[in-house]
Amino acid sequence: MSRYWSAVVHGLTPYVPGEQPKLANLVKLNTNENPYGPSPKVLDAVRAEAADTLRLYPDPNSDRLRAGIAAYHGVTAEHVFVGNGSDEVLAHAFMALLRHERPILFPDISYSFYPVYCGLYEIAHRTIPLAASFEICVDDYLVPNGGIVFPNPNAPTGRLLALAEIERLLAGNPDSVVVIDEAYIDFGGESAVPLVAHHPQLLVIRTLSKSHALAGLRVGYAIGQPHLVEALNRVKDSFNSYPLDRFAQAGALASIEDRVYFESICAKVVATRTRLVAAMQTLGFEVLPSAANFIFARHPAHDGAALAAALRERSIIVRHFRSPERIAPFLRITVGTDAQCDALVGALRALC
Ligand SMILES: Cc1ncc(COP(=O)(O)O)c(C=O)c1O
């Protein structure tokens, strides 16, 4: 019945999210979720919203949450845009700020949602190959463009670009928007948010899905100068005025305010990452330096797809990408608890 479809829909290649299997007792290391639960204060805040007030629409502007995020980052609320997960914030940024005559630029190995947004919004793009070491080379982006977007740390490689390099990119690219997707920055990188004050073309996008352990709540946000935020609001209010429900606004605010808890779970993930990398290297894996809550690793003697399938038979799920070909030997493994990572290493020891 596809004759009812619009021409755009015929041409779409939608994003394929990591699997969310319904089976119990899996060691689930495939979608970069946090192995620890959110702050107890988040759960209290969400429970408090289960009240008669649910009959009322939520605040369309998420004012309290935006004020909390602004205080956390030392900016004003006019610099903050919130959305239903950073995927939605990204989508609005593509529509509002990256849809120009010239093609936008992003790495050939990067978050695979970017080309999907280009397809949906009919945005021309050009991919820039990562270096052989899987690093982003800023010089390659110092060319005329309609905008630039990449994650820092990059996904699925986990490699971090130094803040000084982002500053160099901004200095050489004053005329189009640079979107830095900081989904994983809290696990070891330096945020570009302080650069926003001096760079009118910089938009930094963040999520509570990873470091705040709130993938199920769907909250992401962007920090940029007010003229960029206004563009995002124009798109948002042409699409859905209430992207964050009452639970999401209250829970996200409680999480942002419970800095001690959030930093403590990040520190645990980082400590486990160090342990996991060492154990994988002992098994002969090459592991790219990771500043994220996942690692990207390959074994010189074993095929990536075969390893992922063998792990699955042992109820351990990791992510494998068949393309581009350069990353087909790799596994992307979310850093879980120490016990989950021990189970993974035990299974790999038997396989490698
Ligand atoms: C680089 C990157 N950006 C954005 C997202 C989207 O996160 P969310 O929509 O849960 O905020 C992800 C999720 O995996 C990601 O890897």
The ligand as a Gaussian input file, in Angstrom:
#p B3LYP/6-31G(d) Opt

LIG

0 1
 C       26.347000      10.502000      19.531000
 C       24.954000      10.406000      20.012000
 N       24.184000      11.499000      19.989000
 C       22.911000      11.471000      20.414000
 C       22.355000      10.299000      20.889000
 C       20.898000      10.314000      21.270000
 O       20.670000      10.233000      22.613000
 P       19.237000      10.544000      23.235000
 O       18.258000      10.765000      22.130000
 O       18.919000       9.362000      24.077000
 O       19.432000      11.795000      24.062000
 C       23.110000       9.131000      20.937000
 C       22.494000       7.884000      21.419000
 O       23.000000       6.823000      21.376000
 C       24.442000       9.191000      20.485000
 O       25.205000       8.094000      20.476000

